[in-house]
Amino acid sequence: MTRVIIEVLGGRQVYASGAKQHSISPEKFFDVGGLWIAIMQGDPLPTRTYNHIAFKVSLEQLAKAKLAIENLGLEFRQSRPRVDGEGQSLYFHDYDNHLFELHTGTLDERLAAYKKLDEL
């Protein structure tokens, strides 16, 4: 997971508990564009689902992330059908079956695209 956060999302590790466990399991903290992400050691998910976390990225970042995902040997998941105007997405699973989405659109763009469909 550390490599996914650093190499794909462009994060920076700011803490690793190591042998000094202050929580229920070893943990690491990252800064990803001002967003604090905490990961805790645990068992991998038993199955893959569509439950996921999404990150807003630019088209340039999406292309760079795709290369990083390929270099890490991670598996891509086919994107769901898209509504015109909502942006592009790239889905991938990490080594523990977590699903991530990298998305180029904004919330406002998606809401506008959905509203346009609802008015038809």
MARBA-3410 file (N, C-alpha, C, O; in Angstrom, 1 decimal):
120
0.8,-1.2,0.0,0.0,0.0,0.0,0.9,1.3,0.0,0.5,2.3,-0.6 ~ 2.0,1.2,0.7,2.9,2.4,0.8,3.3,2.8,-0.6,3.3,4.0,-1.0 ~ 3.7,1.8,-1.5,4.1,2.2,-2.8,3.0,2.7,-3.7,3.2,3.6,-4.5 ~ 1.8,2.3,-3.5,0.6,2.8,-4.2,0.4,4.3,-3.8,0.2,5.1,-4.7 ~ 0.4,4.6,-2.6,0.2,5.9,-2.1,1.3,6.9,-2.6,1.1,8.0,-3.0
2.6,6.4,-2.6,3.7,7.2,-3.0,3.8,7.3,-4.5,3.9,8.4,-5.1 ~ 3.9,6.1,-5.2,4.2,6.1,-6.6,3.0,6.4,-7.5,3.1,7.0,-8.6 ~ 1.8,6.0,-7.1,0.6,6.3,-7.9,-0.1,7.6,-7.5,-0.4,8.4,-8.4 ~ -0.3,7.8,-6.2,-1.0,9.0,-5.8,-0.1,10.2,-5.5,-0.6,11.3,-5.3 ~ 1.2,10.0,-5.5,2.1,11.1,-5.3,2.2,11.6,-3.9,2.5,12.7,-3.6
1.9,10.7,-2.9,1.9,11.0,-1.5,3.3,11.0,-0.9,4.3,10.6,-1.6 ~ 3.4,11.5,0.3,4.7,11.5,1.0,4.4,11.0,2.4,3.5,11.4,3.1 ~ 5.2,9.9,2.8,5.0,9.3,4.1,5.6,10.3,5.2,6.7,10.8,5.0 ~ 4.8,10.5,6.2,5.2,11.4,7.3,5.3,10.8,8.6,5.8,11.4,9.6 ~ 4.9,9.5,8.7,5.0,8.8,10.0,4.9,7.3,9.7,4.1,6.8,8.9
5.6,6.5,10.5,5.5,5.0,10.5,5.7,4.6,11.9,6.7,4.9,12.5 ~ 4.8,3.9,12.5,4.8,3.5,13.9,6.0,2.6,14.2,6.5,2.6,15.3 ~ 6.3,1.7,13.3,7.4,0.7,13.5,7.0,-0.1,14.8,5.9,-0.6,14.9 ~ 8.0,-0.2,15.7,7.8,-1.0,16.9,7.0,-0.3,17.9,6.5,-0.9,18.9 ~ 6.9,1.0,17.8,6.1,1.9,18.7,4.7,1.9,18.3,4.2,2.9,17.7
3.9,0.9,18.7,2.5,0.8,18.3,1.7,1.6,19.3,1.6,1.2,20.5 ~ 1.0,2.7,18.8,0.2,3.5,19.6,-1.3,3.2,19.4,-2.1,3.8,20.1 ~ -1.6,2.4,18.4,-3.0,2.2,18.1,-3.2,0.6,18.1,-2.4,-0.1,18.8 ~ -4.3,0.2,17.5,-4.6,-1.3,17.5,-3.7,-2.1,16.6,-3.6,-3.4,16.8 ~ -3.0,-1.5,15.7,-2.0,-2.2,14.8,-1.0,-1.2,14.3,-1.2,0.0,14.4
0.1,-1.7,13.7,1.1,-0.8,13.1,0.4,0.1,12.1,-0.5,-0.3,11.4 ~ 0.8,1.4,12.0,0.2,2.3,11.1,1.2,3.2,10.5,2.3,3.4,11.0 ~ 0.8,3.8,9.3,1.6,4.8,8.6,0.7,5.9,8.2,-0.5,5.7,7.9 ~ 1.2,7.2,8.2,0.5,8.3,7.8,1.2,8.9,6.6,2.4,8.9,6.5 ~ 0.3,9.4,5.7,0.8,10.0,4.5,0.1,11.4,4.2,-1.0,11.6,4.7
0.8,12.3,3.5,0.2,13.5,3.0,0.1,13.3,1.5,1.1,13.2,0.8 ~ -1.1,13.4,1.0,-1.4,13.4,-0.4,-2.1,14.6,-0.8,-3.3,14.8,-0.7 ~ -1.3,15.6,-1.3,-1.9,16.9,-1.7,-2.7,17.6,-0.6,-3.7,18.2,-0.8 ~ -2.2,17.5,0.6,-2.8,18.1,1.8,-3.9,17.3,2.4,-4.5,17.7,3.4 ~ -4.1,16.1,1.9,-5.1,15.1,2.5,-4.3,14.1,3.4,-3.3,13.5,2.9
-4.7,14.0,4.6,-4.1,13.0,5.5,-4.7,11.6,5.3,-5.9,11.5,5.4 ~ -3.8,10.7,4.9,-4.3,9.3,4.7,-3.5,8.4,5.8,-2.3,8.5,5.9 ~ -4.3,7.7,6.5,-3.7,6.8,7.5,-4.0,5.4,7.1,-5.2,5.0,6.7 ~ -3.0,4.5,7.1,-3.2,3.1,6.8,-2.8,2.3,8.0,-1.8,2.6,8.7 ~ -3.5,1.2,8.2,-3.2,0.3,9.3,-3.0,-1.1,8.8,-3.7,-1.5,7.9
-2.0,-1.8,9.4,-1.8,-3.1,9.0,-2.9,-4.0,9.4,-3.5,-3.9,10.4 ~ -3.3,-4.9,8.5,-4.4,-5.9,8.7,-4.4,-6.9,7.6,-3.6,-6.9,6.7 ~ -5.3,-7.8,7.7,-5.5,-8.8,6.7,-6.1,-8.3,5.4,-6.9,-7.3,5.4 ~ -5.6,-8.8,4.3,-6.2,-8.4,3.0,-7.7,-8.7,3.0,-8.2,-9.6,3.7 ~ -8.5,-7.9,2.2,-9.9,-8.2,2.0,-10.1,-9.5,1.3,-9.3,-9.9,0.4
-11.1,-10.3,1.7,-11.2,-11.6,1.2,-11.7,-11.6,-0.3,-11.4,-12.6,-1.0 ~ -12.4,-10.6,-0.7,-12.9,-10.5,-2.1,-12.8,-9.1,-2.6,-12.7,-8.2,-1.8 ~ -12.9,-9.0,-3.9,-12.9,-7.7,-4.5,-14.4,-7.2,-4.7,-15.2,-8.0,-5.1 ~ -14.7,-6.0,-4.4,-16.0,-5.4,-4.7,-15.8,-4.1,-5.4,-14.7,-3.7,-5.7 ~ -17.0,-3.4,-5.6,-16.9,-2.1,-6.2,-16.8,-1.0,-5.2,-16.6,0.2,-5.5
-16.8,-1.3,-3.9,-16.5,-0.3,-2.8,-15.2,0.2,-3.1,-14.2,-0.5,-3.2 ~ -15.1,1.6,-3.1,-13.8,2.2,-3.5,-13.7,3.6,-3.0,-14.6,4.2,-2.5 ~ -12.4,4.1,-3.1,-12.2,5.5,-2.8,-11.7,6.1,-4.1,-10.9,5.5,-4.8 ~ -12.1,7.3,-4.3,-11.7,8.0,-5.5,-10.9,9.3,-5.2,-11.1,9.9,-4.2 ~ -10.0,9.5,-6.1,-9.1,10.7,-6.0,-9.3,11.5,-7.3,-9.2,11.0,-8.4
-9.4,12.9,-7.2,-9.4,13.8,-8.3,-8.0,14.0,-8.8,-7.1,14.3,-8.0 ~ -7.8,13.7,-10.1,-6.5,13.9,-10.8,-6.7,14.7,-12.1,-7.8,14.7,-12.6 ~ -5.6,15.3,-12.6,-5.6,15.9,-13.9,-5.4,14.8,-14.9,-5.0,13.7,-14.6 ~ -5.6,15.1,-16.2,-5.3,14.2,-17.3,-3.9,13.8,-17.3,-3.5,12.6,-17.5 ~ -3.0,14.7,-17.0,-1.5,14.4,-17.0,-1.2,13.5,-15.9,-0.5,12.5,-16.0
-1.8,13.7,-14.7,-1.6,12.9,-13.5,-2.1,11.5,-13.8,-1.5,10.5,-13.4 ~ -3.3,11.4,-14.5,-3.9,10.1,-14.8,-2.9,9.2,-15.7,-2.8,8.1,-15.4 ~ -2.3,9.9,-16.7,-1.4,9.1,-17.5,-0.2,8.7,-16.7,0.3,7.5,-16.9 ~ 0.4,9.5,-15.9,1.5,9.1,-15.0,1.2,8.0,-14.1,1.9,7.1,-13.9 ~ 0.0,8.1,-13.5,-0.5,7.1,-12.5,-0.7,5.8,-13.2,-0.4,4.7,-12.7
-1.2,5.8,-14.5,-1.4,4.5,-15.2,0.0,3.8,-15.3,0.0,2.6,-15.2 ~ 1.0,4.5,-15.7,2.3,3.9,-15.8,2.8,3.4,-14.5,3.4,2.3,-14.4 ~ 2.6,4.1,-13.4,3.0,3.7,-12.1,2.3,2.4,-11.7,2.9,1.5,-11.1 ~ 1.0,2.3,-12.0,0.2,1.2,-11.7,0.7,0.0,-12.4,0.8,-1.1,-11.9 ~ 1.0,0.2,-13.7,1.5,-0.9,-14.5,2.9,-1.4,-14.0,3.1,-2.6,-13.9
3.7,-0.4,-13.6,5.1,-0.8,-13.1,5.0,-1.5,-11.8,5.9,-2.4,-11.5 ~ 3.9,-1.3,-11.0,3.7,-2.0,-9.7,3.1,-3.4,-9.9,3.0,-4.2,-9.0 ~ 2.7,-3.7,-11.2,2.0,-5.0,-11.5,0.6,-5.1,-10.9,0.2,-6.2,-10.6 ~ 0.0,-4.0,-10.7,-1.4,-4.0,-10.1,-2.4,-4.3,-11.2,-2.2,-4.0,-12.4 ~ -3.6,-4.7,-10.8,-4.6,-5.1,-11.8,-5.6,-4.0,-12.0,-6.1,-3.4,-11.0
-5.9,-3.6,-13.2,-6.9,-2.6,-13.5,-8.3,-3.3,-13.5,-8.4,-4.5,-13.8 ~ -9.3,-2.5,-13.2,-10.7,-2.9,-13.3,-11.3,-2.1,-14.4,-11.1,-0.9,-14.4 ~ -12.2,-2.7,-15.2,-12.8,-1.9,-16.2,-13.7,-0.9,-15.6,-14.4,-1.1,-14.7 ~ -13.7,0.3,-16.2,-14.5,1.4,-15.8,-16.0,1.2,-16.1,-16.3,0.5,-17.0 ~ -16.8,1.8,-15.3,-18.2,1.7,-15.5,-18.6,2.6,-16.7,-17.8,3.4,-17.1
-19.7,2.4,-17.4,-20.1,3.3,-18.5,-20.1,4.7,-18.0,-20.6,5.0,-16.9 ~ -19.7,5.6,-18.7,-19.6,7.0,-18.4,-20.7,7.9,-19.0,-21.1,7.6,-20.1 ~ -21.1,8.9,-18.3,-22.0,9.9,-18.8,-21.2,11.0,-19.5,-20.2,11.4,-18.9 ~ -21.6,11.4,-20.6,-20.9,12.5,-21.3,-20.7,13.7,-20.4,-21.7,14.2,-19.8 ~ -19.5,14.2,-20.3,-19.2,15.4,-19.5,-18.8,15.1,-18.1,-18.5,16.1,-17.4
-18.7,13.9,-17.6,-18.4,13.7,-16.2,-16.9,13.3,-16.0,-16.5,13.2,-14.8 ~ -16.1,13.3,-17.0,-14.7,13.0,-16.9,-14.3,11.6,-17.1,-15.1,10.7,-17.4 ~ -13.0,11.3,-17.0,-12.5,10.0,-17.2,-12.0,9.3,-15.9,-11.7,10.0,-15.0 ~ -12.1,8.0,-15.8,-11.7,7.3,-14.6,-10.8,6.1,-15.0,-10.9,5.5,-16.0 ~ -10.0,5.8,-14.0,-9.1,4.7,-14.0,-9.3,3.9,-12.7,-9.1,4.5,-11.7
-9.7,2.7,-12.8,-9.8,1.9,-11.6,-8.7,0.8,-11.4,-8.3,0.3,-12.5 ~ -8.3,0.6,-10.2,-7.3,-0.5,-10.0,-7.4,-1.0,-8.6,-7.8,-0.3,-7.7 ~ -6.9,-2.2,-8.4,-6.9,-2.9,-7.1,-5.5,-2.9,-6.6,-4.5,-3.1,-7.4 ~ -5.3,-2.6,-5.3,-4.0,-2.8,-4.7,-3.7,-4.2,-4.4,-4.5,-5.1,-4.7 ~ -2.6,-4.5,-3.7,-2.3,-5.9,-3.4,-3.2,-6.5,-2.3,-3.2,-7.8,-2.2
-4.0,-5.8,-1.6,-4.9,-6.3,-0.6,-6.3,-6.2,-1.0,-7.2,-6.3,-0.2 ~ -6.6,-6.1,-2.3,-7.9,-6.1,-2.9,-8.7,-4.8,-2.7,-9.9,-4.7,-2.9 ~ -8.1,-3.7,-2.2,-8.8,-2.4,-2.1,-8.9,-1.9,-3.5,-8.0,-2.0,-4.4 ~ -10.0,-1.2,-3.8,-10.2,-0.6,-5.1,-10.1,0.9,-5.1,-10.7,1.5,-4.2 ~ -9.3,1.4,-6.0,-9.1,2.9,-6.1,-9.6,3.4,-7.4,-9.6,2.6,-8.4
-10.1,4.6,-7.5,-10.5,5.3,-8.7,-9.7,6.6,-8.8,-9.7,7.3,-7.8 ~ -9.1,6.8,-9.9,-8.5,8.1,-10.2,-9.4,8.7,-11.3,-9.7,8.2,-12.3 ~ -9.9,9.9,-11.0,-11.0,10.5,-11.8,-10.6,12.0,-12.2,-10.1,12.7,-11.4 ~ -10.8,12.3,-13.5,-10.4,13.6,-14.0,-11.4,14.7,-13.8,-11.1,15.9,-13.9 ~ -12.7,14.3,-13.6,-13.7,15.3,-13.5,-13.9,15.9,-12.1,-13.3,15.4,-11.1
-14.7,16.9,-12.0,-15.0,17.5,-10.7,-16.4,17.2,-10.3,-17.2,16.7,-11.1 ~ -16.7,17.5,-9.0,-18.1,17.2,-8.5,-19.1,18.1,-9.3,-20.1,17.6,-9.7 ~ -18.7,19.3,-9.5,-19.6,20.2,-10.3,-19.9,19.7,-11.7,-21.0,19.8,-12.2 ~ -18.8,19.2,-12.4,-19.0,18.7,-13.7,-19.9,17.5,-13.7,-20.8,17.3,-14.6 ~ -19.8,16.6,-12.7,-20.6,15.4,-12.7,-22.0,15.8,-12.4,-23.0,15.2,-13.0
-22.3,16.7,-11.4,-23.6,17.1,-11.1,-24.3,17.7,-12.3,-25.5,17.5,-12.6 ~ -23.6,18.5,-13.1,-24.1,19.1,-14.3,-24.5,18.1,-15.4,-25.5,18.2,-16.0 ~ -23.6,17.1,-15.5,-23.9,16.0,-16.5,-25.1,15.2,-16.1,-25.9,14.9,-16.9 ~ -25.2,14.9,-14.8,-26.4,14.2,-14.3,-27.7,15.0,-14.5,-28.7,14.5,-14.9 ~ -27.6,16.3,-14.2,-28.7,17.2,-14.3,-29.2,17.2,-15.8,-30.4,17.2,-16.0
-28.3,17.3,-16.7,-28.6,17.4,-18.1,-29.4,16.1,-18.5,-30.3,16.2,-19.3 ~ -28.9,15.0,-18.0,-29.6,13.7,-18.3,-31.0,13.7,-17.7,-32.0,13.2,-18.3 ~ -31.1,14.2,-16.5,-32.4,14.2,-15.8,-33.5,15.1,-16.5,-34.7,14.9,-16.4 ~ -33.0,16.1,-17.3,-33.9,17.0,-17.9,-34.4,16.5,-19.3,-35.3,17.1,-19.9 ~ -33.8,15.4,-19.7,-34.2,14.8,-21.0,-35.6,14.1,-20.9,-36.1,13.6,-21.9
END
